[in-house]
Amino acid sequence: MRYLGALATGIFANPAITEGAAGLIYGNAKQLWIQFVSILVTGIFTAVGTIIIIYVTKFITGGLRVNYEDEIQGLDSTIHGERAFEIE
């Protein structure tokens, strides 16, 4: 729903506030299209960047998850060698 603000800019941009920036209700339907394309490009850029980061992390660390036994036992004790909580 964060994209609605960007689309609203394409609808309600007021040329009295920012010269040369008119939205749909001020007769500039092109601005709404520009806002839509910018949302789409940002989403694609973010998705591709995230996938690249995931694969680089997976390559460096040898995977994205710890093994099952370490996960069940708890990562504080298996990886760090300490207890997070002293619960009896």
Biopython code that builds the backbone (N, CA, C, O; Angstrom):
import numpy as np
from Bio.PDB.StructureBuilder import StructureBuilder

atoms = [
    (1, "MET", "N", (0.798, -1.201, 0.000)),
    (1, "MET", "CA", (0.000, 0.000, 0.000)),
    (1, "MET", "C", (0.847, 1.275, 0.000)),
    (1, "MET", "O", (0.314, 2.377, -0.135)),
    (2, "ARG", "N", (2.165, 1.124, 0.151)),
    (2, "ARG", "CA", (3.026, 2.307, 0.156)),
    (2, "ARG", "C", (3.058, 3.003, -1.191)),
    (2, "ARG", "O", (3.382, 4.188, -1.269)),
    (3, "TYR", "N", (2.732, 2.294, -2.232)),
    (3, "TYR", "CA", (2.758, 2.870, -3.562)),
    (3, "TYR", "C", (1.610, 3.845, -3.794)),
    (3, "TYR", "O", (1.651, 4.618, -4.752)),
    (4, "LEU", "N", (0.596, 3.829, -2.949)),
    (4, "LEU", "CA", (-0.550, 4.711, -3.164)),
    (4, "LEU", "C", (-0.173, 6.185, -3.064)),
    (4, "LEU", "O", (-0.750, 7.022, -3.758)),
    (5, "GLY", "N", (0.788, 6.506, -2.209)),
    (5, "GLY", "CA", (1.241, 7.892, -2.120)),
    (5, "GLY", "C", (1.884, 8.370, -3.409)),
    (5, "GLY", "O", (1.685, 9.509, -3.831)),
    (6, "ALA", "N", (2.655, 7.493, -4.030)),
    (6, "ALA", "CA", (3.284, 7.865, -5.304)),
    (6, "ALA", "C", (2.236, 8.025, -6.400)),
    (6, "ALA", "O", (2.331, 8.929, -7.230)),
    (7, "LEU", "N", (1.243, 7.152, -6.401)),
    (7, "LEU", "CA", (0.170, 7.303, -7.383)),
    (7, "LEU", "C", (-0.649, 8.562, -7.115)),
    (7, "LEU", "O", (-1.072, 9.242, -8.051)),
    (8, "ALA", "N", (-0.871, 8.871, -5.848)),
    (8, "ALA", "CA", (-1.625, 10.079, -5.506)),
    (8, "ALA", "C", (-0.904, 11.328, -5.994)),
    (8, "ALA", "O", (-1.544, 12.313, -6.361)),
    (9, "THR", "N", (0.412, 11.293, -6.000)),
    (9, "THR", "CA", (1.172, 12.422, -6.540)),
    (9, "THR", "C", (0.832, 12.623, -8.011)),
    (9, "THR", "O", (0.687, 13.756, -8.468)),
    (10, "GLY", "N", (0.706, 11.536, -8.743)),
    (10, "GLY", "CA", (0.335, 11.622, -10.151)),
    (10, "GLY", "C", (-1.082, 12.109, -10.364)),
    (10, "GLY", "O", (-1.414, 12.610, -11.439)),
    (11, "ILE", "N", (-1.911, 11.967, -9.363)),
    (11, "ILE", "CA", (-3.299, 12.423, -9.473)),
    (11, "ILE", "C", (-3.445, 13.872, -9.002)),
    (11, "ILE", "O", (-4.076, 14.690, -9.671)),
    (12, "PHE", "N", (-2.855, 14.180, -7.842)),
    (12, "PHE", "CA", (-3.130, 15.456, -7.183)),
    (12, "PHE", "C", (-2.020, 16.500, -7.288)),
    (12, "PHE", "O", (-2.137, 17.555, -6.665)),
    (13, "ALA", "N", (-0.969, 16.261, -8.034)),
    (13, "ALA", "CA", (0.132, 17.237, -8.128)),
    (13, "ALA", "C", (-0.416, 18.592, -8.573)),
    (13, "ALA", "O", (-1.075, 18.698, -9.608)),
    (14, "ASN", "N", (-0.138, 19.614, -7.786)),
    (14, "ASN", "CA", (-0.702, 20.944, -7.996)),
    (14, "ASN", "C", (0.367, 21.873, -8.579)),
    (14, "ASN", "O", (1.398, 22.097, -7.943)),
    (15, "PRO", "N", (0.138, 22.411, -9.766)),
    (15, "PRO", "CA", (1.137, 23.297, -10.365)),
    (15, "PRO", "C", (1.318, 24.604, -9.594)),
    (15, "PRO", "O", (2.323, 25.289, -9.785)),
    (16, "ALA", "N", (0.375, 24.963, -8.732)),
    (16, "ALA", "CA", (0.523, 26.170, -7.924)),
    (16, "ALA", "C", (1.572, 25.975, -6.834)),
    (16, "ALA", "O", (2.165, 26.943, -6.359)),
    (17, "ILE", "N", (1.800, 24.726, -6.438)),
    (17, "ILE", "CA", (2.785, 24.431, -5.407)),
    (17, "ILE", "C", (4.155, 24.187, -6.029)),
    (17, "ILE", "O", (5.157, 24.730, -5.567)),
    (18, "THR", "N", (4.196, 23.376, -7.070)),
    (18, "THR", "CA", (5.441, 23.101, -7.774)),
    (18, "THR", "C", (5.222, 23.407, -9.254)),
    (18, "THR", "O", (4.480, 22.702, -9.937)),
    (19, "GLU", "N", (5.856, 24.437, -9.730)),
    (19, "GLU", "CA", (5.663, 24.879, -11.103)),
    (19, "GLU", "C", (6.037, 23.772, -12.088)),
    (19, "GLU", "O", (7.098, 23.160, -11.967)),
    (20, "GLY", "N", (5.177, 23.522, -13.045)),
    (20, "GLY", "CA", (5.432, 22.521, -14.069)),
    (20, "GLY", "C", (5.074, 21.106, -13.656)),
    (20, "GLY", "O", (5.286, 20.171, -14.427)),
    (21, "ALA", "N", (4.540, 20.928, -12.469)),
    (21, "ALA", "CA", (4.172, 19.597, -12.002)),
    (21, "ALA", "C", (2.669, 19.547, -11.794)),
    (21, "ALA", "O", (2.171, 19.882, -10.719)),
    (22, "ALA", "N", (1.956, 19.133, -12.814)),
    (22, "ALA", "CA", (0.500, 19.029, -12.731)),
    (22, "ALA", "C", (0.098, 17.560, -12.777)),
    (22, "ALA", "O", (0.646, 16.773, -13.548)),
    (23, "GLY", "N", (-0.852, 17.215, -11.950)),
    (23, "GLY", "CA", (-1.340, 15.848, -11.910)),
    (23, "GLY", "C", (-2.560, 15.660, -12.781)),
    (23, "GLY", "O", (-2.923, 16.530, -13.572)),
    (24, "LEU", "N", (-3.186, 14.507, -12.622)),
    (24, "LEU", "CA", (-4.340, 14.130, -13.447)),
    (24, "LEU", "C", (-5.488, 15.124, -13.311)),
    (24, "LEU", "O", (-6.090, 15.500, -14.317)),
    (25, "ILE", "N", (-5.803, 15.554, -12.110)),
    (25, "ILE", "CA", (-6.949, 16.455, -11.961)),
    (25, "ILE", "C", (-6.651, 17.874, -12.465)),
    (25, "ILE", "O", (-7.559, 18.698, -12.572)),
    (26, "TYR", "N", (-5.401, 18.151, -12.767)),
    (26, "TYR", "CA", (-5.039, 19.439, -13.363)),
    (26, "TYR", "C", (-4.728, 19.287, -14.855)),
    (26, "TYR", "O", (-4.096, 20.155, -15.457)),
    (27, "GLY", "N", (-5.177, 18.178, -15.439)),
    (27, "GLY", "CA", (-5.096, 17.991, -16.884)),
    (27, "GLY", "C", (-3.844, 17.306, -17.401)),
    (27, "GLY", "O", (-3.593, 17.330, -18.606)),
    (28, "ASN", "N", (-3.048, 16.695, -16.530)),
    (28, "ASN", "CA", (-1.817, 16.041, -16.982)),
    (28, "ASN", "C", (-1.873, 14.543, -16.645)),
    (28, "ASN", "O", (-1.342, 14.105, -15.624)),
    (29, "ALA", "N", (-2.519, 13.778, -17.514)),
    (29, "ALA", "CA", (-2.623, 12.335, -17.304)),
    (29, "ALA", "C", (-1.265, 11.654, -17.431)),
    (29, "ALA", "O", (-1.063, 10.568, -16.889)),
    (30, "LYS", "N", (-0.343, 12.279, -18.135)),
    (30, "LYS", "CA", (0.987, 11.709, -18.321)),
    (30, "LYS", "C", (1.718, 11.545, -16.988)),
    (30, "LYS", "O", (2.488, 10.599, -16.818)),
    (31, "GLN", "N", (1.485, 12.459, -16.043)),
    (31, "GLN", "CA", (2.163, 12.378, -14.746)),
    (31, "GLN", "C", (1.747, 11.125, -13.981)),
    (31, "GLN", "O", (2.572, 10.517, -13.299)),
    (32, "LEU", "N", (0.484, 10.734, -14.087)),
    (32, "LEU", "CA", (0.033, 9.508, -13.444)),
    (32, "LEU", "C", (0.751, 8.301, -14.041)),
    (32, "LEU", "O", (1.134, 7.387, -13.310)),
    (33, "TRP", "N", (0.936, 8.287, -15.354)),
    (33, "TRP", "CA", (1.666, 7.198, -16.006)),
    (33, "TRP", "C", (3.134, 7.183, -15.558)),
    (33, "TRP", "O", (3.697, 6.116, -15.314)),
    (34, "ILE", "N", (3.742, 8.348, -15.452)),
    (34, "ILE", "CA", (5.131, 8.449, -14.997)),
    (34, "ILE", "C", (5.260, 7.882, -13.586)),
    (34, "ILE", "O", (6.206, 7.151, -13.294)),
    (35, "GLN", "N", (4.323, 8.214, -12.720)),
    (35, "GLN", "CA", (4.346, 7.709, -11.350)),
    (35, "GLN", "C", (4.178, 6.189, -11.332)),
    (35, "GLN", "O", (4.858, 5.501, -10.571)),
    (36, "PHE", "N", (3.280, 5.664, -12.162)),
    (36, "PHE", "CA", (3.060, 4.228, -12.229)),
    (36, "PHE", "C", (4.316, 3.495, -12.693)),
    (36, "PHE", "O", (4.701, 2.482, -12.110)),
    (37, "VAL", "N", (4.948, 4.007, -13.738)),
    (37, "VAL", "CA", (6.179, 3.390, -14.251)),
    (37, "VAL", "C", (7.285, 3.448, -13.204)),
    (37, "VAL", "O", (8.042, 2.490, -13.053)),
    (38, "SER", "N", (7.387, 4.557, -12.483)),
    (38, "SER", "CA", (8.427, 4.665, -11.454)),
    (38, "SER", "C", (8.203, 3.650, -10.331)),
    (38, "SER", "O", (9.169, 3.101, -9.801)),
    (39, "ILE", "N", (6.963, 3.397, -9.965)),
    (39, "ILE", "CA", (6.650, 2.377, -8.955)),
    (39, "ILE", "C", (7.050, 0.999, -9.471)),
    (39, "ILE", "O", (7.649, 0.209, -8.741)),
    (40, "LEU", "N", (6.724, 0.715, -10.709)),
    (40, "LEU", "CA", (7.052, -0.579, -11.314)),
    (40, "LEU", "C", (8.563, -0.785, -11.395)),
    (40, "LEU", "O", (9.059, -1.855, -11.041)),
    (41, "VAL", "N", (9.288, 0.212, -11.849)),
    (41, "VAL", "CA", (10.750, 0.105, -11.968)),
    (41, "VAL", "C", (11.392, -0.060, -10.593)),
    (41, "VAL", "O", (12.330, -0.842, -10.436)),
    (42, "THR", "N", (10.897, 0.666, -9.608)),
    (42, "THR", "CA", (11.427, 0.541, -8.254)),
    (42, "THR", "C", (11.199, -0.858, -7.705)),
    (42, "THR", "O", (12.086, -1.424, -7.067)),
    (43, "GLY", "N", (10.027, -1.417, -7.943)),
    (43, "GLY", "CA", (9.738, -2.778, -7.495)),
    (43, "GLY", "C", (10.641, -3.806, -8.152)),
    (43, "GLY", "O", (11.141, -4.711, -7.484)),
    (44, "ILE", "N", (10.853, -3.676, -9.442)),
    (44, "ILE", "CA", (11.729, -4.603, -10.160)),
    (44, "ILE", "C", (13.173, -4.467, -9.671)),
    (44, "ILE", "O", (13.850, -5.467, -9.434)),
    (45, "PHE", "N", (13.637, -3.232, -9.521)),
    (45, "PHE", "CA", (14.988, -2.984, -9.031)),
    (45, "PHE", "C", (15.198, -3.607, -7.652)),
    (45, "PHE", "O", (16.220, -4.244, -7.397)),
    (46, "THR", "N", (14.224, -3.417, -6.773)),
    (46, "THR", "CA", (14.314, -3.954, -5.422)),
    (46, "THR", "C", (14.314, -5.478, -5.429)),
    (46, "THR", "O", (15.087, -6.096, -4.698)),
    (47, "ALA", "N", (13.463, -6.089, -6.240)),
    (47, "ALA", "CA", (13.403, -7.544, -6.317)),
    (47, "ALA", "C", (14.718, -8.125, -6.841)),
    (47, "ALA", "O", (15.236, -9.095, -6.287)),
    (48, "VAL", "N", (15.250, -7.539, -7.896)),
    (48, "VAL", "CA", (16.507, -8.034, -8.468)),
    (48, "VAL", "C", (17.651, -7.847, -7.468)),
    (48, "VAL", "O", (18.469, -8.749, -7.290)),
    (49, "GLY", "N", (17.712, -6.695, -6.823)),
    (49, "GLY", "CA", (18.754, -6.462, -5.819)),
    (49, "GLY", "C", (18.673, -7.447, -4.667)),
    (49, "GLY", "O", (19.696, -7.938, -4.191)),
    (50, "THR", "N", (17.465, -7.735, -4.220)),
    (50, "THR", "CA", (17.277, -8.690, -3.132)),
    (50, "THR", "C", (17.721, -10.088, -3.542)),
    (50, "THR", "O", (18.378, -10.778, -2.762)),
    (51, "ILE", "N", (17.378, -10.510, -4.739)),
    (51, "ILE", "CA", (17.783, -11.834, -5.226)),
    (51, "ILE", "C", (19.303, -11.928, -5.325)),
    (51, "ILE", "O", (19.884, -12.954, -4.972)),
    (52, "ILE", "N", (19.948, -10.867, -5.803)),
    (52, "ILE", "CA", (21.410, -10.865, -5.886)),
    (52, "ILE", "C", (22.017, -10.999, -4.495)),
    (52, "ILE", "O", (22.938, -11.790, -4.295)),
    (53, "ILE", "N", (21.511, -10.236, -3.537)),
    (53, "ILE", "CA", (22.029, -10.314, -2.167)),
    (53, "ILE", "C", (21.815, -11.702, -1.579)),
    (53, "ILE", "O", (22.694, -12.217, -0.888)),
    (54, "ILE", "N", (20.674, -12.312, -1.837)),
    (54, "ILE", "CA", (20.406, -13.659, -1.326)),
    (54, "ILE", "C", (21.411, -14.658, -1.889)),
    (54, "ILE", "O", (21.965, -15.467, -1.145)),
    (55, "TYR", "N", (21.648, -14.607, -3.191)),
    (55, "TYR", "CA", (22.565, -15.575, -3.794)),
    (55, "TYR", "C", (24.017, -15.341, -3.374)),
    (55, "TYR", "O", (24.766, -16.301, -3.194)),
    (56, "VAL", "N", (24.422, -14.086, -3.218)),
    (56, "VAL", "CA", (25.779, -13.806, -2.738)),
    (56, "VAL", "C", (25.944, -14.322, -1.310)),
    (56, "VAL", "O", (26.952, -14.946, -0.980)),
    (57, "THR", "N", (24.951, -14.058, -0.470)),
    (57, "THR", "CA", (24.988, -14.553, 0.907)),
    (57, "THR", "C", (25.013, -16.076, 0.945)),
    (57, "THR", "O", (25.759, -16.672, 1.721)),
    (58, "LYS", "N", (24.201, -16.696, 0.111)),
    (58, "LYS", "CA", (24.165, -18.162, 0.049)),
    (58, "LYS", "C", (25.508, -18.722, -0.398)),
    (58, "LYS", "O", (25.955, -19.745, 0.121)),
    (59, "PHE", "N", (26.158, -18.060, -1.360)),
    (59, "PHE", "CA", (27.455, -18.517, -1.845)),
    (59, "PHE", "C", (28.531, -18.379, -0.759)),
    (59, "PHE", "O", (29.334, -19.289, -0.553)),
    (60, "ILE", "N", (28.540, -17.243, -0.076)),
    (60, "ILE", "CA", (29.568, -16.987, 0.935)),
    (60, "ILE", "C", (29.411, -17.895, 2.143)),
    (60, "ILE", "O", (30.398, -18.421, 2.657)),
    (61, "THR", "N", (28.189, -18.081, 2.594)),
    (61, "THR", "CA", (27.959, -18.831, 3.835)),
    (61, "THR", "C", (27.680, -20.309, 3.602)),
    (61, "THR", "O", (27.630, -21.076, 4.563)),
    (62, "GLY", "N", (27.499, -20.724, 2.373)),
    (62, "GLY", "CA", (27.231, -22.127, 2.083)),
    (62, "GLY", "C", (25.771, -22.512, 2.269)),
    (62, "GLY", "O", (25.452, -23.701, 2.277)),
    (63, "GLY", "N", (24.900, -21.568, 2.414)),
    (63, "GLY", "CA", (23.471, -21.832, 2.559)),
    (63, "GLY", "C", (22.798, -20.714, 3.318)),
    (63, "GLY", "O", (23.453, -19.833, 3.876)),
    (64, "LEU", "N", (21.488, -20.763, 3.329)),
    (64, "LEU", "CA", (20.745, -19.713, 3.999)),
    (64, "LEU", "C", (20.205, -20.155, 5.359)),
    (64, "LEU", "O", (19.687, -19.339, 6.122)),
    (65, "ARG", "N", (20.328, -21.439, 5.657)),
    (65, "ARG", "CA", (19.838, -21.954, 6.929)),
    (65, "ARG", "C", (20.923, -22.773, 7.610)),
    (65, "ARG", "O", (21.842, -23.289, 6.973)),
    (66, "VAL", "N", (20.785, -22.872, 8.913)),
    (66, "VAL", "CA", (21.674, -23.760, 9.656)),
    (66, "VAL", "C", (21.110, -25.167, 9.554)),
    (66, "VAL", "O", (19.970, -25.354, 9.128)),
    (67, "ASN", "N", (21.907, -26.161, 9.945)),
    (67, "ASN", "CA", (21.388, -27.519, 9.867)),
    (67, "ASN", "C", (20.315, -27.732, 10.944)),
    (67, "ASN", "O", (20.216, -26.967, 11.903)),
    (68, "TYR", "N", (19.533, -28.770, 10.764)),
    (68, "TYR", "CA", (18.362, -29.017, 11.594)),
    (68, "TYR", "C", (18.723, -29.217, 13.058)),
    (68, "TYR", "O", (18.042, -28.697, 13.942)),
    (69, "GLU", "N", (19.789, -29.966, 13.322)),
    (69, "GLU", "CA", (20.178, -30.241, 14.701)),
    (69, "GLU", "C", (20.564, -28.956, 15.442)),
    (69, "GLU", "O", (20.174, -28.755, 16.592)),
    (70, "ASP", "N", (21.329, -28.094, 14.778)),
    (70, "ASP", "CA", (21.715, -26.820, 15.400)),
    (70, "ASP", "C", (20.498, -25.930, 15.646)),
    (70, "ASP", "O", (20.425, -25.233, 16.658)),
    (71, "GLU", "N", (19.565, -25.959, 14.734)),
    (71, "GLU", "CA", (18.361, -25.147, 14.895)),
    (71, "GLU", "C", (17.523, -25.613, 16.085)),
    (71, "GLU", "O", (16.999, -24.791, 16.837)),
    (72, "ILE", "N", (17.399, -26.910, 16.252)),
    (72, "ILE", "CA", (16.631, -27.463, 17.369)),
    (72, "ILE", "C", (17.339, -27.198, 18.697)),
    (72, "ILE", "O", (16.698, -26.824, 19.679)),
    (73, "GLN", "N", (18.639, -27.388, 18.729)),
    (73, "GLN", "CA", (19.399, -27.188, 19.965)),
    (73, "GLN", "C", (19.470, -25.708, 20.341)),
    (73, "GLN", "O", (19.508, -25.369, 21.524)),
    (74, "GLY", "N", (19.486, -24.848, 19.361)),
    (74, "GLY", "CA", (19.562, -23.405, 19.608)),
    (74, "GLY", "C", (20.886, -22.860, 19.122)),
    (74, "GLY", "O", (21.941, -23.431, 19.398)),
    (75, "LEU", "N", (20.833, -21.764, 18.405)),
    (75, "LEU", "CA", (22.045, -21.214, 17.793)),
    (75, "LEU", "C", (22.964, -20.546, 18.800)),
    (75, "LEU", "O", (24.168, -20.450, 18.563)),
    (76, "ASP", "N", (22.426, -20.083, 19.915)),
    (76, "ASP", "CA", (23.295, -19.469, 20.917)),
    (76, "ASP", "C", (24.322, -20.467, 21.422)),
    (76, "ASP", "O", (25.499, -20.134, 21.561)),
    (77, "SER", "N", (23.885, -21.681, 21.694)),
    (77, "SER", "CA", (24.836, -22.665, 22.226)),
    (77, "SER", "C", (25.657, -23.324, 21.127)),
    (77, "SER", "O", (26.839, -23.592, 21.339)),
    (78, "THR", "N", (25.082, -23.594, 19.973)),
    (78, "THR", "CA", (25.828, -24.305, 18.927)),
    (78, "THR", "C", (26.817, -23.416, 18.182)),
    (78, "THR", "O", (27.903, -23.876, 17.827)),
    (79, "ILE", "N", (26.474, -22.177, 17.942)),
    (79, "ILE", "CA", (27.360, -21.299, 17.182)),
    (79, "ILE", "C", (28.214, -20.431, 18.096)),
    (79, "ILE", "O", (29.418, -20.294, 17.879)),
    (80, "HIS", "N", (27.591, -19.840, 19.125)),
    (80, "HIS", "CA", (28.301, -18.904, 19.995)),
    (80, "HIS", "C", (28.878, -19.557, 21.246)),
    (80, "HIS", "O", (29.755, -18.989, 21.896)),
    (81, "GLY", "N", (28.395, -20.738, 21.581)),
    (81, "GLY", "CA", (28.897, -21.428, 22.759)),
    (81, "GLY", "C", (28.434, -20.814, 24.056)),
    (81, "GLY", "O", (29.147, -20.884, 25.057)),
    (82, "GLU", "N", (27.263, -20.215, 24.069)),
    (82, "GLU", "CA", (26.750, -19.629, 25.294)),
    (82, "GLU", "C", (25.241, -19.822, 25.367)),
    (82, "GLU", "O", (24.600, -20.195, 24.384)),
    (83, "ARG", "N", (24.683, -19.561, 26.549)),
    (83, "ARG", "CA", (23.242, -19.669, 26.733)),
    (83, "ARG", "C", (22.650, -18.278, 26.735)),
    (83, "ARG", "O", (23.178, -17.377, 27.387)),
    (84, "ALA", "N", (21.567, -18.094, 26.018)),
    (84, "ALA", "CA", (20.934, -16.791, 25.957)),
    (84, "ALA", "C", (20.096, -16.520, 27.198)),
    (84, "ALA", "O", (20.076, -15.399, 27.709)),
    (85, "PHE", "N", (19.408, -17.542, 27.679)),
    (85, "PHE", "CA", (18.531, -17.370, 28.814)),
    (85, "PHE", "C", (18.819, -18.448, 29.836)),
    (85, "PHE", "O", (18.998, -19.613, 29.484)),
    (86, "GLU", "N", (18.862, -18.078, 31.055)),
    (86, "GLU", "CA", (19.057, -19.035, 32.141)),
    (86, "GLU", "C", (17.703, -19.421, 32.719)),
    (86, "GLU", "O", (17.340, -18.994, 33.815)),
    (87, "ILE", "N", (16.973, -20.219, 31.984)),
    (87, "ILE", "CA", (15.648, -20.654, 32.415)),
    (87, "ILE", "C", (15.779, -22.085, 32.933)),
    (87, "ILE", "O", (16.248, -22.968, 32.216)),
    (88, "GLU", "N", (15.370, -22.306, 34.156)),
    (88, "GLU", "CA", (15.473, -23.635, 34.786)),
    (88, "GLU", "C", (14.185, -24.386, 34.628)),
    (88, "GLU", "O", (14.072, -25.521, 35.089)),
]
sb = StructureBuilder()
sb.init_structure("model")
sb.init_model(0)
sb.init_chain("A")
sb.init_seg("    ")
for serial, (resi, resn, name, xyz) in enumerate(atoms, 1):
    if name == "N":
        sb.init_residue(resn, " ", resi, " ")
    sb.init_atom(name, np.array(xyz, "f"), 0.0, 1.0, " ", f" {name:<3s}", serial, name[0])
structure = sb.get_structure()
